[in-house]
Amino acid sequence: MIRVIHLLAGDADFQTRRCVEYIVRGLGGGFAVEARTLGAGGLYRDMIAAVRALRREDRSTIVHAWGTAALKAAAAAARGAVFYSPLSAGPDERRLLRAVMAHREIRVVCDTATKMRQLAEGGTDPGSCALARPGVDFSRVRPVRDRSLREALGFADEHIVGLALGQSCCERAMWTGGILHELDGRFRMLIWAEGRALDGAAAAVRRLGTGAFVRIVNGADGRDFESMLAAADYALLAAAEDVAPLPVCMCMAGGLPLVAPAAPAVCELLEDRHTALLAGGNTPADLAGRVLAAMEDKELRRRIAQCARSEAYAHFRLTAYLDTMRSLYGGSGPRGQMAFSG
């Protein structure tokens, strides 16, 4: 029996919490898996409490840290193998990872190949990294427009609703929505958020005065992200860096036409005019132009939505993600014995 403890922030982002949920629920026989939270609202109120608890675990226990705070606690206290899923590959994160890996071995699990490359360019040993793209639980995705849900959210049949992805870039999405709304008053923007992202989105609405066309849904109110797919006409990814692939893959599975910037982390998931419409730049004007191009061509929208659904079902299955994680945890012996896939 392989025991795995997932350590994550109490206010972790959507993708992190959903991936941990998938693993805890679905890893299956031969594994004993649990999730523990750190910080505000978490099981451990601070890092000291987490370190004390982890030091009581035996050497056979794997600790999988999600985010920098969890990494610091796991690196300081875990007696067994430590896995780490970075939330970004920025300079601060790369410096921390180099410092920790000089002290002990860390198995780094990345959600995109772009993030793996950026970490390697920053000095992380590529041999310590593995690719595990999150998979979609297709049973939770409804690829059918829900008129009653749209009405409940305040959208009329004639409204053109864009679902904003990338919670850290909601302000850019609002600027894009603002341009579209000025050009055509039917355009609306739907933002699903929770925790700190919810506070940031609400503050952006107040600062930009976009309340007339932006609807924010609090994920803590019982509506999950997947349910929002049925309320939207297209999805807008405003982020060019630190792209969380899971929401993108969910929109693909839901058959939503996607508009996004042609950034490296995006292009490993989406192909222009095949599974999405990609903008050459990442300004609100660039993104708004591609949204208009999509809305003006019904056949193009149908084709890219259909291709995206097929790609999601072929390449972003939850079962494949869980198989990858089983392989990684099962090969958590000394360096060179770890199983990598992706």
FIVO-770240 format. One record per atom (N, C-alpha, C, O, CB): residue in three letters; x, y, z. Coordinates in steps of 0.1 Angstrom, whole numbers, plus 5000, padded with zeros to 4 digits. Glycine has a CB too. Layout:
N
AlaXYZ;...
REM end
This chain:
342
Met500849885000;Met500050005000;Met500950135000;Met501750145009;Met499050005012;Ile500750214990;Ile501450344989;Ile500650454995;Ile499550474991;Ile501850374974;Arg501150525005;Arg500450635011;Arg500950765006;Arg502150795005;Arg500650625027;Val499950845002;Val500250974996;Val499451085003;Val498251075004;Val499850974981;Ile500151185007;Ile499551305014;Ile499651425004;Ile500751455000;Ile500151335028;His498551485000;His498551604992;His498451725001;His497451735009;His497351594981;Leu499451815000;Leu499451935008;Leu499252054999;Leu499952074989;Leu500751945016;Leu498152135002;Leu497852244993;Leu497352355002;Leu496952335013;Leu496852204982;Ala497352474996;Ala496852595003;Ala495352585005;Ala494652534997;Ala497252724996;Gly494852645016;Gly493452645019;Gly492652725008;Gly491552695006;Gly493152705032;Asp493352815002;Asp492652894991;Asp493252864978;Asp493452954969;Asp492753044994;Ala493652734975;Ala494252694963;Ala493352724951;Ala492052734952;Ala494552544963;Asp493952734939;Asp493152764927;Asp492352644923;Asp492452534928;Asp494152804916;Phe491452674913;Phe490452574909;Phe491152444904;Phe490752334908;Phe489552624898;Gln492152454895;Gln492752344889;Gln493452254900;Gln493252134900;Gln493752384879;Thr494152314909;Thr494752244920;Thr493752164928;Thr493952044930;Thr495552334929;Arg492752224932;Arg491752154940;Arg491052044933;Arg490751934938;Arg490652254946;Arg490752064920;Arg490051964912;Arg491051844910;Arg490551734910;Arg489552024899;Cys492251874907;Cys493251764904;Cys493451674917;Cys493451554916;Cys494551814900;Val493551744928;Val493651674941;Val492451594944;Val492451474948;Val493951764953;Glu491251644941;Glu490051574942;Glu489951454934;Glu489651344938;Glu488851664939;Tyr490351464921;Tyr490451354912;Tyr491351244917;Tyr490951124917;Tyr490951394898;Ile492551274922;Ile493551184927;Ile493051114939;Ile493150984940;Ile494851244929;Val492551184949;Val492051124961;Val490951034959;Val490850924965;Val491551234971;Arg490051064950;Arg488850984947;Arg489150874938;Arg488450764939;Arg487751074941;Gly490050884928;Gly490150794918;Gly491450714916;Gly491550634907;Gly489950854905;Leu492450734925;Leu493750664923;Leu493550514924;Leu494250434917;Leu494750714933;Gly492650464933;Gly492250324934;Gly493150234943;Gly493850284951;Gly492350274920;Gly492950104941;Gly493650014950;Gly495150024950;Gly495750054940;Gly493249874946;Gly495649994961;Gly497149994963;Gly497650134968;Gly498750154970;Gly497849964950;Phe496650234969;Phe497050364973;Phe496150404984;Phe494950384984;Phe496950464961;Ala496650474994;Ala495950545005;Ala496250685004;Ala497350735006;Ala496250485019;Val495250764999;Val495450904996;Val494650995004;Val493450965006;Val495250924981;Glu495151105009;Glu494451205016;Glu494951345012;Glu496051365008;Glu494451185031;Ala494051445014;Ala494451585012;Ala494451665025;Ala493551645033;Ala493451655002;Arg495451745026;Arg495551835038;Arg495851975033;Arg496551995024;Arg496751785048;Thr495152075040;Thr495252215036;Thr496052295046;Thr496152265058;Thr493852275034;Leu496752395040;Leu497652475048;Leu497252625047;Leu496952675036;Leu499052455043;Gly497252695058;Gly496952835058;Gly495552865062;Gly494852785068;Gly497252895044;Ala495052985058;Ala493753035062;Ala492652935058;Ala492552895046;Ala493453165055;Gly491852895068;Gly490852795066;Gly491252655064;Gly490452565061;Gly490052835054;Gly492552625066;Gly493052495063;Gly493252415076;Gly493052455087;Gly494452505056;Leu493652285074;Leu493852195085;Leu495052245094;Leu494952245106;Leu494252055080;Tyr496052295087;Tyr497252355095;Tyr497152505093;Tyr497052555082;Tyr498652295089;Arg497152575105;Arg496952715104;Arg498252785099;Arg498052905093;Arg496652765118;Asp499352725099;Asp500552785094;Asp501652685090;Asp501352565093;Asp501252895104;Met502752725085;Met503752625081;Met504352555092;Met504752435090;Met504852705073;Ile504552615104;Ile505152545115;Ile504252425119;Ile504752315122;Ile505252645127;Ala502952445119;Ala502052335123;Ala502152215112;Ala502152105116;Ala500552385124;Ala502252255100;Ala502352155089;Ala503652075090;Ala503751955089;Ala502352225075;Val504752155093;Val506052085095;Val506051985107;Val506551875105;Val507252195097;Arg505552025118;Arg505451935129;Arg504651805126;Arg505051695130;Arg504752005141;Ala503551825119;Ala502751705115;Ala503451615105;Ala503351495107;Ala501351755110;Leu504051675095;Leu504751595085;Leu505951515091;Leu506251405086;Leu505151675074;Arg506551575101;Arg507751505107;Arg507351375114;Arg508151295117;Arg508451595116;Arg506051365117;Arg505551235124;Arg505251125114;Arg505051015118;Arg504351265132;Glu505251155101;Glu505051055091;Glu506250965089;Glu507351015090;Glu504551115078;Asp506050845085;Asp507250755082;Asp507750775069;Asp507250855061;Asp506850605084;Arg508950705066;Arg509650735054;Arg508950675041;Arg509350715030;Arg511050665055;Ser507950595043;Ser507250535031;Ser506150625026;Ser505550605016;Ser506650405035;Thr505850735033;Thr504750825030;Thr505250925019;Thr506250995021;Thr504250895042;Ile504550935008;Ile504851034998;Ile504051165001;Ile502951155005;Ile504550984984;Val504751285001;Val504051405002;Val504051474989;Val505151504983;Val504751495013;His502951514984;His502851584971;His502351724974;His501251754979;His501751514961;Ala503351824972;Ala503051964975;Ala502552034963;Ala503052024952;Ala504352024981;Trp501552124965;Trp501052204954;Trp501152344958;Trp500552394967;Trp499452164952;Gly502052414951;Gly502352554955;Gly503552574964;Gly504052474970;Gly501152624961;Thr504052694964;Thr505352724971;Thr505252704986;Thr506252644992;Thr505852864968;Ala504252744993;Ala504152725007;Ala504152585011;Ala504852545020;Ala502852795013;Ala503352505003;Ala503352355006;Ala504752295003;Ala505152205011;Ala502252284997;Leu505452344993;Leu506752294990;Leu507752315002;Leu508452225005;Leu507352354977;Lys507752435007;Lys508652465018;Lys508352375030;Lys509352325036;Lys508452615022;Ala507152355033;Ala506752265045;Ala507252125042;Ala507852055050;Ala505252275048;Ala506952075030;Ala507251935027;Ala508751915026;Ala509251815031;Ala506651895013;Ala509452015020;Ala510951995019;Ala511552005033;Ala512651935035;Ala511452105010;Ala511052075042;Ala511652085055;Ala511351965064;Ala512051935073;Ala511152215062;Ala510251905062;Ala509751805071;Ala509551665066;Ala509751565074;Ala508451845077;Ala509251645054;Ala508851515049;Ala510051415049;Ala511151455045;Ala508351515034;Arg509851295055;Arg510951195056;Arg510951105043;Arg512051045041;Arg510751115068;Gly509851105036;Gly509851025024;Gly509951105012;Gly510451215012;Gly508550945023;Ala509551055000;Ala509651114987;Ala508751244987;Ala507651244993;Ala509251024976;Val509151344980;Val508451464979;Val508151494964;Val509151504956;Val509151594985;Phe506951514960;Phe506551554947;Phe506051694948;Phe505551744958;Phe505351464941;Tyr506251774937;Tyr505851914937;Tyr505251954924;Tyr505751924913;Tyr507152004939;Ser504052014925;Ser503352064913;Ser503452214913;Ser502652274921;Ser501852014912;Pro504252284905;Pro504452424906;Pro503152494899;Pro502652444889;Pro505652474898;Leu502752604905;Leu501652674899;Leu502052774889;Leu501252814880;Leu500952754910;Ser503352804888;Ser503952894878;Ser505352854876;Ser505952774883;Ser503753044881;Ala505952914866;Ala507452884864;Ala508153024863;Ala509153034856;Ala507652814850;Gly507653114871;Gly508253244872;Gly509653244879;Gly510053144885;Gly507353344879;Pro510353354879;Pro511753364885;Pro511753324899;Pro512653254904;Pro512253504883;Asp510853374907;Asp510753344922;Asp510653194924;Asp511253144932;Asp509653424929;Glu509653134917;Glu509452994918;Glu510652914914;Glu510952814920;Glu508152954910;Arg511352954904;Arg512452874899;Arg513652894909;Arg514352794911;Arg512952924885;Arg513853004915;Arg514853024925;Arg514552934937;Arg515452874942;Arg515053174929;Leu513352934942;Leu513052854953;Leu513252704950;Leu513752634958;Leu511552874957;Leu512852664938;Leu512952524935;Leu514452484934;Leu514852374939;Leu512252494922;Arg515252564928;Arg516752534928;Arg517252524942;Arg518052434945;Arg517452644920;Ala516852614951;Ala517452614965;Ala516952484972;Ala517752424979;Ala516952734972;Val515752444970;Val515252324977;Val515852204971;Val516252114979;Val513652314975;Met516052194958;Met516652074952;Met518152064954;Met518651954952;Met516352084937;Ala518752174959;Ala520152164963;Ala520252094977;Ala521252044981;Ala520852304964;His519052094984;His519052034997;His518551894997;His519051805005;His518152125006;Arg517551864988;Arg517051724988;Arg516351704974;Arg516151794966;Arg515951704999;Glu516151574971;Glu515551544958;Glu514051574958;Glu513351544968;Glu515751394955;Ile513651634947;Ile512151664945;Ile511751614932;Ile512451634922;Ile511951824946;Arg510651554931;Arg510051514918;Arg509051614914;Arg508051644921;Arg509351364919;Val509351684903;Val508451794898;Val507451744888;Val507851684878;Val509351904892;Val506251764890;Val505151724881;Val504551844875;Val503851924882;Val504051634889;Cys504651864862;Cys504251984855;Cys502951954847;Cys502751844842;Cys505352044846;Asp502052054846;Asp500852034839;Asp500952074824;Asp500052044816;Asp499752124845;Thr502052144820;Thr502352174806;Thr503752154803;Thr504652164811;Thr501852324803;Ala504052124790;Ala505452104786;Ala506152244786;Ala507352244788;Ala505452044772;Thr505352344784;Thr505952484784;Thr506552514798;Thr507652564799;Thr504952594781;Lys505852474808;Lys506252494822;Lys507552414825;Lys508452454831;Lys505152464832;Met507552284820;Met508752204821;Met509952274815;Met511052274821;Met508552064815;Arg509852324803;Arg510952384796;Arg511352514803;Arg512552534804;Arg510452424782;Gln510452594808;Gln510852714815;Gln511652674828;Gln512552744832;Gln509552794819;Leu511152574835;Leu511952534847;Leu513352484844;Leu514252514851;Leu511152424855;Ala513452404833;Ala514752354829;Ala515652474825;Ala516852474828;Ala514652264817;Glu515152574818;Glu515852694814;Glu516352774827;Glu517352844827;Glu515052784805;Gly515552754838;Gly515852824850;Gly516852744859;Gly517052784870;Gly514652854858;Gly517252624855;Gly518252554862;Gly517752424869;Gly518452354876;Gly518852634873;Thr516452394867;Thr515952264873;Thr516352154864;Thr516252154852;Thr514352274874;Asp516752044870;Asp517251924863;Asp516051864855;Asp515051824862;Asp517751814873;Pro516151854842;Pro515051804834;Pro514651654838;Pro513551614836;Pro515351814819;Gly515751584843;Gly515451444847;Gly514651434859;Gly514151324862;Gly516751374849;Ser514351534866;Ser513551534878;Ser512151584875;Ser511251594884;Ser514151624889;Cys511851614862;Cys510551664859;Cys509751564851;Cys510251484843;Cys510651794851;Ala508451564853;Ala507551474845;Ala506351564841;Ala505951664847;Ala507051354853;Leu505651524830;Leu504551594825;Leu503251504828;Leu503151394825;Leu504651614809;Ala502351574834;Ala501051514838;Ala499951614835;Ala499551694844;Ala500951454853;Arg499351614823;Arg498351704820;Arg497051664826;Arg496651544825;Arg498151714804;Pro496351754833;Pro495051714840;Pro494051664830;Pro494051714818;Pro494551834848;Gly493251574834;Gly492251514825;Gly490851564829;Gly490651614840;Gly492251364825;Val489851544820;Val488551594822;Val487651484826;Val487651374821;Val487951664809;Asp486851504837;Asp485751414840;Asp484551444831;Asp483751534834;Asp485451424856;Phe484451374820;Phe483451404810;Phe482051384816;Phe481051444810;Phe483651314798;Ser481851314826;Ser480451294832;Ser479951424838;Ser478751434840;Ser480451184843;Arg480851524840;Arg480451654846;Arg480251764836;Arg479851874839;Arg481451694857;Val480551724823;Val480451824813;Val479151804805;Val478951694800;Val481751824804;Arg478351914803;Arg477151904796;Arg477351994783;Arg477252114784;Arg475951954804;Pro477451934771;Pro477752014759;Pro476452064753;Pro476352074741;Pro478451934749;Val475452094761;Val474152144756;Val473852274763;Val473952294775;Val473052044758;Arg473452374755;Arg473052504761;Arg471852494770;Arg470852434766;Arg472752604749;Asp471952554782;Asp470952544792;Asp470252684793;Asp470752774799;Asp471552504806;Arg469052694787;Arg468352814786;Arg467852864800;Arg467952984803;Arg467052804777;Ser467452764809;Ser467052804822;Ser468152854831;Ser468052954839;Ser466352684829;Leu469352804829;Leu470552854836;Leu470952994831;Leu471253074839;Leu471752754834;Arg470853014818;Arg471153144813;Arg470153254819;Arg470553364823;Arg471053154798;Glu468953214820;Glu467953304826;Glu468253334840;Glu468053444845;Glu466553244824;Ala468553224848;Ala468953244862;Ala470153334864;Ala470153404874;Ala469153104868;Leu471053334854;Leu472253424855;Leu471953564850;Leu472853644850;Leu473353354848;Gly470753584844;Gly470453714839;Gly470753744825;Gly470753854820;Gly471153814847;Phe470953634817;Phe471153644803;Phe469953614794;Phe469253514797;Phe472353554799;Ala469653694784;Ala468553674775;Ala469053584763;Ala470253564761;Ala467953804770;Asp468053534756;Asp468453444744;Asp469353524734;Asp470153454728;Asp467153404737;Glu469053654732;Glu469853724722;Glu471253764727;Glu472053804719;Glu469053844718;His471553744740;His472853784745;His473953684739;His473653564738;His472853784760;Ile475153734737;Ile476253654733;Ile477253654745;Ile477853744748;Ile477053714720;Val477253534752;Val477853524765;Val479253454763;Val479353354758;Val477053444774;Gly480253524768;Gly481653474768;Gly482053424782;Gly481853504792;Gly482653574763;Leu482553304783;Leu482953254796;Leu484453284797;Leu485253234789;Leu482653104798;Ala484853364807;Ala486253404809;Ala487053294816;Ala486653244827;Ala486353534817;Leu488153254810;Leu489153164817;Leu490353234821;Leu490653344817;Leu489453044807;Gly491053174831;Gly492253244836;Gly491953344846;Gly491853464843;Gly493053304824;Gln491653294859;Gln491153384869;Gln492153504872;Gln491653604877;Gln490853304882;Ser493453484870;Ser494353584873;Ser494353694862;Ser494953804864;Ser495753534873;Cys493653674851;Cys493653774840;Cys492153824837;Cys491853854826;Cys494153714827;Cys491353824847;Cys489953854845;Cys489854004841;Cys488854044834;Cys489153834858;Glu490754094845;Glu490654234841;Glu490854244826;Glu490154324820;Glu491754314849;Arg491854174821;Arg492054174806;Arg490754124799;Arg490354174788;Arg493254094802;Ala490154024805;Ala488953964799;Ala487854074799;Ala487054084790;Ala488453844806;Met487754144810;Met486754254811;Met486954364801;Met485954414795;Met486654314825;Trp488154404799;Trp488454504789;Trp488054454775;Trp487454524767;Trp489954544789;Thr488354324772;Thr487954264760;Thr486454264758;Thr485854304748;Thr488454114758;Gly485754224769;Gly484254224769;Gly483754364768;Gly482654384761;Gly483754164782;Gly484454464773;Gly483954604772;Gly484054654757;Gly483154724753;Gly484854694780;Ile485054614750;Ile485154654736;Ile484054584728;Ile483354654720;Ile486554604730;Leu483854464731;Leu482754394724;Leu481354444727;Leu480554464718;Leu482754244727;His481154484740;His479854544744;His479654674737;His478454714734;His479854554759;Glu480654754736;Glu480554884729;Glu480154864714;Glu479454944709;Glu481854964730;Leu480754764708;Leu480554744694;Leu479154674692;Leu478454704682;Leu481554644688;Asp478754594701;Asp477454524700;Asp476854504714;Asp477454424721;Asp477554394692;Gly475854574717;Gly475254564731;Gly474854424735;Gly474454414747;Gly474154654732;Arg474754324727;Arg474354194730;Arg475454114738;Arg475154014744;Arg473954114718;Phe476754164737;Phe477854084743;Phe477754104758;Phe477554204763;Phe479154144737;Arg477953984764;Arg478053974779;Arg479253894783;Arg479753814775;Arg476753914785;Met479753914795;Met480953834800;Met480553764813;Met479953824822;Met482153924803;Leu480853634814;Leu480553554825;Leu481853504832;Leu482753454825;Leu479653424821;Ile482053534844;Ile483253504852;Ile482853414863;Ile482153454872;Ile484053634856;Trp483453294864;Trp483253204875;Trp484553214884;Trp485653194878;Trp483053054870;Ala484353234896;Ala485553254905;Ala485253224919;Ala484053204923;Ala486153404904;Glu486253204927;Glu486053174942;Glu487353224949;Glu488353244943;Glu485753024944;Gly487153234962;Gly488353274970;Gly488953414967;Gly488153504964;Gly489353174970;Arg490253414966;Arg490953544963;Arg490553584948;Arg490553704946;Arg492453524964;Ala490453494939;Ala490053524926;Ala488753594925;Ala488553684917;Ala490053404917;Leu487753554933;Leu486453614934;Leu486653754939;Leu485953854933;Leu485553534943;Asp487353784949;Asp487653914954;Asp488254004944;Asp487854124942;Asp488453914967;Gly489253954936;Gly489854024926;Gly488954064915;Gly488954174909;Gly491053954921;Ala488053964911;Ala487153994900;Ala486154104904;Ala485854194896;Ala486353864896;Ala485654094916;Ala484654194921;Ala485354334922;Ala484654434919;Ala484154154935;Ala486554334926;Ala487254464927;Ala487454524913;Ala487354644911;Ala488654444934;Ala487754434903;Ala487954484890;Ala486654534884;Ala486654644877;Ala488454364881;Val485554474887;Val484254524882;Val483954664888;Val483554754880;Val483054424886;Arg484254684901;Arg484054814907;Arg485054914901;Arg484655034898;Arg484254804922;Arg486254884898;Arg487254974893;Arg486955014879;Arg487155134875;Arg488654914895;Leu486554914871;Leu486354944857;Leu484954984853;Leu484655024842;Leu486754824849;Gly484054964863;Gly482654994860;Gly481954904849;Gly481254954841;Gly482555134856;Thr482254774850;Thr481754684840;Thr480554604844;Thr480154504838;Thr482854584836;Gly479954644855;Gly478754574861;Gly477654554851;Gly476854464853;Gly478354634873;Ala477554644841;Ala476354634832;Ala476454514823;Ala475354464818;Ala476354754823;Phe477654464820;Phe477754344811;Phe478554224816;Phe478754124810;Phe478354394798;Val478954234829;Val479754134835;Val478954064846;Val478354134855;Val481154184840;Arg478853934846;Arg478153854856;Arg479253764863;Arg479853684856;Arg476953774851;Ile479453784876;Ile480353704884;Ile479553594891;Ile478653634898;Ile481253794893;Val479953474890;Val479353364897;Val480353314908;Val481553284905;Val478953244888;Asn479853314920;Asn480653264932;Asn480653114932;Asn479553054934;Asn480153324945;Gly481853044930;Gly481852904930;Gly481452834943;Gly481052724943;Gly483252854926;Ala481552914953;Ala481152864967;Ala479652854968;Ala479152794978;Ala481752944978;Asp478852904959;Asp477452904960;Asp476752774955;Asp475552764954;Asp476853024953;Gly477652684951;Gly477052554947;Gly477052524932;Gly476752414928;Gly475652544951;Arg477452624924;Arg477552604909;Arg478952584906;Arg479852664908;Arg476952724901;Asp479352464900;Asp480652434897;Asp481052494883;Asp480152534876;Asp480952284897;Phe482352494880;Phe482752554868;Phe482152484855;Phe481752554846;Phe484252544867;Glu482052354856;Glu481552274844;Glu480152324841;Glu479752324829;Glu481552134847;Ser479352354851;Ser477952394848;Ser477852524840;Ser476852544833;Ser477152404861;Met478952604841;Met478952734834;Met479052714819;Met478652804811;Met480052824839;Leu479552604815;Leu479752584800;Leu478452594793;Leu478352644782;Leu480452444798;Ala477352544799;Ala476052544793;Ala475352674792;Ala474352694786;Ala475152444800;Ala475952774799;Ala475452914799;Ala476053004789;Ala475653114786;Ala475452974812;Ala477252954783;Ala478053044774;Ala477953004760;Ala477552894756;Ala479553034779;Asp478253104751;Asp478353084737;Asp479753074732;Asp479953014721;Asp477653204730;Tyr480753114739;Tyr482153094736;Tyr482953114749;Tyr482453154759;Tyr482653194725;Ala484253064748;Ala485153084759;Ala486253174756;Ala486753164744;Ala485652944764;Leu486753254765;Leu487853354762;Leu488953324772;Leu488753344785;Leu487353504764;Leu490053284767;Leu491253274776;Leu492153394774;Leu492653414763;Leu492053144772;Ala492253474784;Ala492953604783;Ala494453584788;Ala495253674786;Ala492353714791;Ala494753474794;Ala496153454800;Ala497053404789;Ala496653324780;Ala496053354811;Ala498253454789;Ala499353404780;Ala500453324787;Ala501153254780;Ala499953524772;Glu500553344800;Glu501553274808;Glu500853204819;Glu499753244824;Glu502653364813;Asp501453104825;Asp500853024836;Asp499452984833;Asp498552994841;Asp500953104849;Val499252924821;Val497952884817;Val497552754824;Val498352654823;Val497852864801;Ala496452754831;Ala495952624837;Ala495252554826;Ala494152594821;Ala494952664849;Pro495752434822;Pro495052364811;Pro493752304814;Pro492952274804;Pro496052254806;Leu493452274826;Leu492152194829;Leu490952274825;Leu490052214818;Leu492052164844;Pro490752404828;Pro489552474824;Pro489452484808;Pro488352474803;Pro489552614829;Val490652494802;Val490652494787;Val490152364782;Val489352364773;Val492152524782;Cys490652254787;Cys490252124782;Cys488752094785;Cys488052034778;Cys491052014789;Met488252154796;Met486852134799;Met485952214789;Met484952164785;Met486452194813;Cys486452324785;Cys485652404775;Cys485752334761;Cys484752324754;Cys486252544773;Met486852274758;Met486952184746;Met485952074747;Met485252054737;Met488452134744;Ala485952004758;Ala484951894759;Ala483551934759;Ala482651864754;Ala485251814772;Gly483252054763;Gly481952114763;Gly481552174750;Gly480352214748;Gly481752214773;Gly482452164740;Gly482052214726;Gly481952364726;Gly481252414717;Gly480852154722;Leu482652444734;Leu482552584734;Leu483652634724;Leu484852594726;Leu482752654748;Pro483352724714;Pro484452784706;Pro485352864715;Pro484852944724;Pro483852874695;Leu486652844714;Leu487652904722;Leu488353014715;Leu488753004703;Leu488652804728;Val488653124722;Val489453234716;Val490553254727;Val490353264739;Val488653374714;Ala491853264722;Ala492953274731;Ala494153334724;Ala494153344712;Ala493353134737;Pro495153384731;Pro496353434725;Pro497253324720;Pro497253214726;Pro497153524735;Ala498053344710;Ala498853234704;Ala500153234712;Ala501253264707;Ala499153264689;Ala500153194725;Ala501253184734;Ala501753044735;Ala500952954732;Ala500953244748;Pro502953014738;Pro503452874738;Pro502652784747;Pro502352674742;Pro504852874744;Ala502252814759;Ala501452724767;Ala500052704761;Ala499452594764;Ala501352784782;Val499552794754;Val498252784747;Val498352694735;Val497552604733;Val497652924743;Cys499452714727;Cys499552644715;Cys499852494716;Cys499652414707;Cys500652704707;Glu500352454728;Glu500452314730;Glu499152244733;Glu499052124733;Glu501452284742;Leu498152324736;Leu496752274738;Leu495852294726;Leu494952214723;Leu496152334751;Leu495952414719;Leu495052454709;Leu495752484696;Leu496952524696;Leu494252574714;Glu495052464685;Glu495552494672;Glu494552594665;Glu493352574665;Glu495752364663;Asp495152694659;Asp494352804653;Asp493552744642;Asp493952674633;Asp495252914648;Arg492252784642;Arg491252744632;Arg490952594631;Arg490352544622;Arg491652794619;His491452524641;His491252374642;His490452354655;His489352294655;His492552294641;Thr491052394666;Thr490352374679;Thr490052504686;Thr489552504697;Thr491152284688;Ala490452614680;Ala490352754686;Ala490552854676;Ala491052824665;Ala491252774699;Leu490252984679;Leu490753094671;Leu491853164680;Leu491553214691;Leu489553194668;Leu493053174675;Leu494153224683;Leu494453364678;Leu494553394666;Leu495353134682;Ala494753454687;Ala495153594684;Ala496653614684;Ala497353554692;Ala494453694694;Gly497153694674;Gly498553714673;Gly499153784685;Gly500253774688;Gly498853784661;Gly498353874691;Gly498753944703;Gly497853914715;Gly496853834713;Gly498754094700;Asn498153974726;Asn497353944738;Asn496654074744;Asn496454074756;Asn498153874749;Thr496454174735;Thr495754294740;Thr494254264739;Thr493854174732;Thr496154414732;Pro493454334747;Pro492054324746;Pro491454344732;Pro490554274727;Pro491354424755;Ala492154434724;Ala491654454710;Ala491954334701;Ala491154294693;Ala492454584704;Asp493154274703;Asp493454154696;Asp492454044699;Asp491953974689;Asp494854104700;Leu492154024711;Leu491153914715;Leu489753944710;Leu489053854706;Leu491253894730;Ala489354074712;Ala488054114707;Ala487854084692;Ala486854044688;Ala487754254711;Gly488954114685;Gly488854094670;Gly488653944667;Gly487853914657;Gly490154144664;Arg489253854674;Arg489053714671;Arg487653664676;Arg487153584669;Arg490153634678;Val487153724687;Val485853684691;Val484853724680;Val483953654677;Val485453754704;Leu484953854675;Leu484053894664;Leu484153804652;Leu483153774645;Leu484454044660;Ala485453764648;Ala485553674637;Ala484853544639;Ala484253484630;Ala487053644634;Ala484853494651;Ala484153364654;Ala482653384654;Ala481953304649;Ala484553314668;Met482153494659;Met480753514660;Met480153544646;Met478953524644;Met480453634669;Glu480953594636;Glu480453624623;Glu480453494614;Glu479953504603;Glu481353724617;Asp481053384618;Asp481153264610;Asp480653144617;Asp481353084625;Asp482653244605;Lys479353114615;Lys478753004623;Lys479352874619;Lys479552784628;Lys477253004619;Glu479652854607;Glu480252724603;Glu481652704609;Glu482052594613;Glu480352714587;Leu482452814610;Leu483752804617;Leu483552774631;Leu484352684637;Leu484552944615;Arg482652834638;Arg482352804652;Arg482052654654;Arg482552584663;Arg481252894658;Arg481152604645;Arg480752464646;Arg481852374644;Arg482052274651;Arg479552434636;Arg482752404634;Arg483852314631;Arg484852314642;Arg485352204646;Arg484452364618;Ile485252424647;Ile486352424658;Ile485752364671;Ile486552304678;Ile486852564660;Ala484452384674;Ala483952324686;Ala483852174685;Ala484152104694;Ala482452384688;Gln483552124673;Gln483451984671;Gln484851924671;Gln485051814678;Gln482851954657;Cys485851984665;Cys487251934666;Cys487751944680;Cys488451844684;Cys488152014656;Ala487452044687;Ala487952054701;Ala487351944710;Ala488151884718;Ala487552194707;Arg486151914708;Arg485551804716;Arg486251674713;Arg486551594722;Arg484051794712;Ser486451644700;Ser487151524696;Ser488551514702;Ser488951414707;Ser487251514681;Glu489251634702;Glu490651634708;Glu490651614723;Glu491451544728;Glu491351774704;Ala489651674729;Ala489551654744;Ala489351504748;Ala489951454757;Ala488451744749;Tyr488351444741;Tyr488051304744;Tyr489251214740;Tyr489351104746;Tyr486851264736;Ala490051254730;Ala491151164726;Ala492351184735;Ala493151094737;Ala491551194712;His492651304740;His493951334746;His493851384760;His494951384767;His494651444738;Phe492751424765;Phe492651484779;Phe491651404788;Phe490751464794;Phe492251624778;Arg491751274788;Arg490951184796;Arg491351184810;Arg492551184813;Arg490851044790;Leu490451184819;Leu490751164833;Leu491451034836;Leu492451034844;Leu489551184842;Thr491050934830;Thr491750804832;Thr493150804828;Thr494050744835;Thr490950694824;Ala493550874818;Ala494950884814;Ala495750964824;Ala496850924828;Ala495050954800;Tyr495151074830;Tyr495851144840;Tyr496051064853;Tyr497151064859;Tyr494951274844;Leu495050984857;Leu495250904869;Leu496250794866;Leu496950754875;Leu493850844873;Asp496250734854;Asp497250634851;Asp498650694852;Asp499550624857;Asp497050584837;Thr498850814848;Thr500150884849;Thr500550904863;Thr501650874867;Thr500151024842;Met499650944872;Met499950974886;Met500250834893;Met501150834901;Met498751044893;Arg499550734890;Arg499850604896;Arg501250554892;Arg501950504900;Arg498850494891;Ser501650584879;Ser502950544875;Ser504050624882;Ser505050574886;Ser503050564860;Leu503750754884;Leu504750844891;Leu504950804905;Leu506050794910;Leu504350984889;Tyr503850784912;Tyr503950754926;Tyr504450614928;Tyr505250584937;Tyr502550754933;Gly504150524919;Gly504650384920;Gly506150374917;Gly506750274921;Gly503950294911;Gly506750474910;Gly508150474907;Gly508850574915;Gly509850634910;Gly508350494893;Ser508450594928;Ser509050704936;Ser510250654944;Ser510550714954;Ser508050754945;Gly511050564938;Gly512250524945;Gly513450624942;Gly513150734939;Gly512650384941;Pro514650574943;Pro515850664940;Pro515850714926;Pro515150664917;Pro517150594943;Arg516550824924;Arg516650884911;Arg516950774900;Arg517850694902;Arg517750994910;Gly516250784889;Gly516450684879;Gly515450574879;Gly515250504869;Gly517850624880;Gln514750564890;Gln513650464891;Gln512350524890;Gln511350444891;Gln513850384904;Met512250644887;Met510950714887;Met510350694873;Met511050714863;Met511050864891;Ala509050664872;Ala508350644859;Ala507850784855;Ala507150854862;Ala507250544860;Phe508250814842;Phe507750944837;Phe506850914825;Phe507050814818;Phe508951034832;Ser505850994823;Ser504950974812;Ser504351114808;Ser504551204815;Ser503850874815;Gly503651114797;Gly503151234792;Gly503551264778;Gly503251364772;Gly503451354801;
REM end
